[in-house]
Each structure stands twice: as C-alpha cells, then as structure tokens.
Amino acid sequence: MDAIITKPVIIHEGAHIQEQQATLLIEEPLEIRINGTPYAVIMRTPGNELELAAGFCFTEGIVDSFAEIQTIGFCADAPEGMQNIVNVMVAQKACCREDEAAVPSARAVRKMASRSSCGLCGVEMLRDVEKKTSPLLSDLKIPAGNFYRMLHRMLEYQEMYGSTRSAHAAGIFYPGGEPIVVREDVGRHNALDKAIGHALMQGLDCSRLVALLSSRISFEMVQKALRARIPVVAAVSAATSLAVDLAERNGCTLIGRIWEKSFIIYSHPDRIIS
C-alpha cells in the first residue's frame, strides 16, 4: 500500500502566496484481532502490517515468543483490497495466563482506540502499565563512536521522513553500527513495534543488539525494548524520568540526544566504551 499522498496547499512566504502540492504521510486505522476477537485499533502508516501486529502482540505481553503465534494474516472478511484488519491466532496458553496482573491477556480487550501501539491506551489498572519483565544481564560493550554511525545509517533509510517530515523511525542495529531493520511510521511506538516484529518473525536474538529511535525515549518505548530483551536503547531525542527509572531497575542502557559528536548516557554506562 502507498504510504504517502499529495494534496494541494497554499504556501505563505512573507508577502508571497503560492499554490503547491504537498506530500503527506498517510495515517489510517489498523484493527488487530486476537483469535478473531477485536483487541485494538491502531492509527498507523500503511506498510509492514504483519510485523506491526506481531511486534504489538509481543510487546503487549500477549505472547512471549513468535512460536506462540499460530498464524498471522489479513482477515478474509475485510473489504476487497483492504489491509486494515489483521487477525493473530495465538496458542490457548498464551491468551489464558494465570498471572493476568503481570501480563495482560487477550481477553483484556482495550476500552478505546489507540492513537498508536503505545501499550498504555485503555489500560485500566496502574499495575498493568509496567508489564512483567526481568533484568537484562547482557555484557555487551559498544564503542561510543558507533552510535554516530548508526544515526547516519538510519537517516539513509528514512525516505518517508525525507518526503513528508512527519514520520518517526526505529531501527535495530548490530553493535558495530550496521542496520538489521529500519521501519518508519506516523507513530513512534508503531515504528518500534514494526522493527521488533521483524526481528521476532526472523527469529533474531535481540539480547546483543541496539534499538535506535528518532523520537524521545519514553516509558513505553523502554518497556517494549525490555520485552524484546534489547539491552541498549539510543535516540535522537531525550529520555523521560519514568523511562530512566524503568531502565535503571531493569539493566537497560539509555542513550539520548545523539547529534554530531555528543550524546547523553542516562543509565548503565558500563556498556559504553569511550
């Protein structure tokens, strides 16, 4: 599906007024169903829907591995040519867990449409916000200069941002700076879920990889990385206080405000080699 369209706009530049065509990033709803039951509606940019659904189910805690997803695909009852409904069939044990306070079940259908796959919209109890995670024990070491390499490489893949200036990006990288996958989306949470979904579907071990974000590092972005066992999360923007608290408690290294030759290390600096 196309991810961008053009629309007529009026450009004001001082006293000059000019009609032009502007390139816009498409934003459309995606319904995710679990075992045929509607679970969430996500506002997203078309493309990589199956990765988004898989990553969403994983970071939401509906499944703990791709092996628990029996099938994933577009719903047969969707209008012809439409790819706005994805059905994820999960193993019975995955959607009927005993510890529902720690890991939300598929029965806990969201009470509202999500703005993006943030993992928080519609959650009724504060105890459900910090999903069950365990501390990361990775001994990964990364030279500081590699983060600048990652940033420049990710920019090479940000075609939607280059055309519209309205797309977020998230990538998963090798420690040496080479990208494994970069995904763009109108929602920063969606972009990360797409990247994690790709890794999940490819059977990649993320415990020695790095997540790079074009956005700020908020609580839910760290939570998604922890679910994927990613030990280092870096971003162009800054981190929030709750994100740093969560990372400190769970052994995750946070790096923010990467630009030119500087960045900030918020937590667990021992993984960074000066």
N, C-alpha and C positions, 0 to 999 in steps of 0.2 A: 504494500500500500504506500501511496505517496505520503511523505511526512511534511511537505511544505506546499503552500499555495501562494498565489499573488492576488492582491486586492488593490483597487485604486485608492490613493490617498492624496492629501494636499500637504505640501511641504512649505513651511514658513521659514524663510531665512532673511531676517531683518525686514526690509520693506518689500522683499521679493516673495511672490506666491507662485508655486508651480505644482501642477498635477503630475503625479508619477505612479508607477506600480510598485508596491511594497511587497517584499517576501515575508510571509507569516508562517510560523510554526503551527502545525495542526494540533489541536487539543480535542480529544474525543474520549468518551467513556468506554471502559472495558469492564465487562461483568465477569467475575470469576466465580465459578460454581464448584463446590466440593461434593463429589459423588452425586451430581445432578441438582444439588440444592444451592440456590444463590447465596453467596457468602459476602462478597464485597463488590462495590463498583468503584473503579479507579479511573481518575482522569489522567490520560497518558497521551503520548505521541505515538501514532501507529508505527508498528515495526517490532520484531522480536517479541511478539506476544507470548509465545510459549515459554521463552526464557523468563519473561516478567512473571508469569503465573507460577513457574517452578520456583523462582527466587523468592517470590512473595510467600508461597506456602512454607518454604524452608525458614525464612527469617521471621515469619509469624509464629513458628513453632507448631504448625500443623503436621509437618513431617520432620524427621531428624536426618533423613538421607534420601537421595534420589531413588533408592531401592524401595522405599515405601510408597512411591508413586507408581501405580499400576499402569495407567495410561494418562496421557495428556493431549488434548487436541481441541479444535474448534467444534462447537456444538452443531450437530446436524440440523437442529431446528432453527438455527439462525437464518435470517433472510439471505437469499442467494447473493453471493459475492461479499457478504459481510463477515468480518473477522473481529467482531466486538464481543463475542461470548466464548470463553474458554472453560471447558469442563475438566477438572482434575479428579481422577479416580484414585483414591488412596486406600491403603490397606485398612481393614477394620480396626486393628490395634492402634493405628496412627490417629484415628479420629475419635477414639473412645478411651482416652487415657484416664488412669485413676487420679493422677496429680493435676487436676484441671486448674488449680490455683496458680501453678507454676507455668504450665504450658496450655494456652487456650485451645480448646477442641474445635472441630469443625461445626459442632452444634452451637457454639457461641457466635451465632450469626451477627454481623455488625448491625447496629441500630441506625446507621446513617451512611450515606455515600461518602467514600473517602475522597479527599482532594487529590491525593496521590498515595502510593503504597507506604505510608509513613509508619504503619504498625500501631498507631495510637488512636486514630479516629474511631469513635464509637466504643472505646473501651470503658466499661462502667466502673471497674474497681481499680484503685491505685495499685493493688497487689499484682494485677495483670500487666502493668506497664513494664516493669523490669522482668522480662521473661527469664526462664531458667537458663543460666549459663554457668560455666565453670572457668576458673582462672586459666589464662594462657601461660604455658611454661616453655615457650619457644626460646631457643638460644640463638636466634637469627641475629646477624650483625650486618649492618649496611653502611658503607662509606657515605658521608654527608653529601658529596658531590653527585651521587646517583639520583637524588631527588630532583635536581635541576634537569637532569637528563630525562627523567620520567615526565616532568612537566612539559618539556619541549616536544617529546614524542606524543603525548596526549593531544597537544594542540594540533598536531598533524591530522588527527582523526576527527576533529570537531567541525565537520562540514556543516551540520545544521546550525551550529553557533555562528560560523562564518557567514552564513547566508541570512540569518534572522536575528542574531544577537539575543535570542530568548531561550536557548537550550542549555540545560545542565549536562555535565558529562561525569562519568565514573569509569575508572579502569582498574583492572587487576594486572599487576606487573611482577616480573621476576625481580629479585633484589638488585640485579645488575643494571636495571633500568629499561629492559625491553618489555613492551606490552604483550600481554596474552589476549586481552579483550578490552575494548573501549566501547561504551554504549552512551548514547545521548537520549535525552527525553525532556519534556517540558517540566517534569517533576524530578527533583534531585534524588528522592527516595526510589523512584522508578528506575532511574539510570543505574543506581547501585544494585537494585534487585535484578535488573537485566544482566548486569555483569556477573553477579553471584549465580544467577540462574544458568548462565552459560557455563561457568566453572562446574556447577553441580551436574549439569547434563553431560559434560565431558569427563566427569569422574576425576577432576583435578583435586589434589591435596592443597588446600589454601594455607596450611599452617606455616609455610615458608615463603609466602607471597605478600605483596603490599597492595593496599587499596588506595587509589588516588582520586580525590574529588575536586570538582571545580567549584563547589559550594562550601558553605560553612560546615563545621563538624558539630552536629547537634546530638543529643542523647540517642535518638532513634537510629542515627547513622552508625554510631558506635555499637549499638545493640545488634544491628544487622551484621556488622563485621565480626562481632563476638560469636554469633550463631554460626558464621562460616569459618570460625577459627582463624581469622586473619589477624596476625599479631601486630601489624603496623598500619595505621591509617594516616594518610597525609592529605593536605588540602591547600588550595589556593587561598581560602579564607580562614577565619579564626575558629576556635572551638568555644563552645558554651561551657558554663560552670558545671552543669549536670553531666555533660559529655566527659569532661575531665575527671569528675568524681567516679563515674562508671568505669572509665579506662584504668584509673589508678587501682580500683578494687579488683579488677579482673586481669591485670597484667598486660594491658594493651598500650602500645606506644602511640601517642598522638603527636602529629607534626602539623602546624598550621602556618598560614601567611607565607607560603613559598613564593618567592619572587626574586629574580636576578640571582644574587648571591647571599640570600639570607632566609632564615625560617625560624620558627619558634618550636621548641620541644616542650610539650605540656606534661607528659607523663612517661615514665620508664625510659630515661635517656640512655641506659646502658646498651641498647641495641644500635645506637648510632656511633659510628667511628669518625672522629674529627679528622 
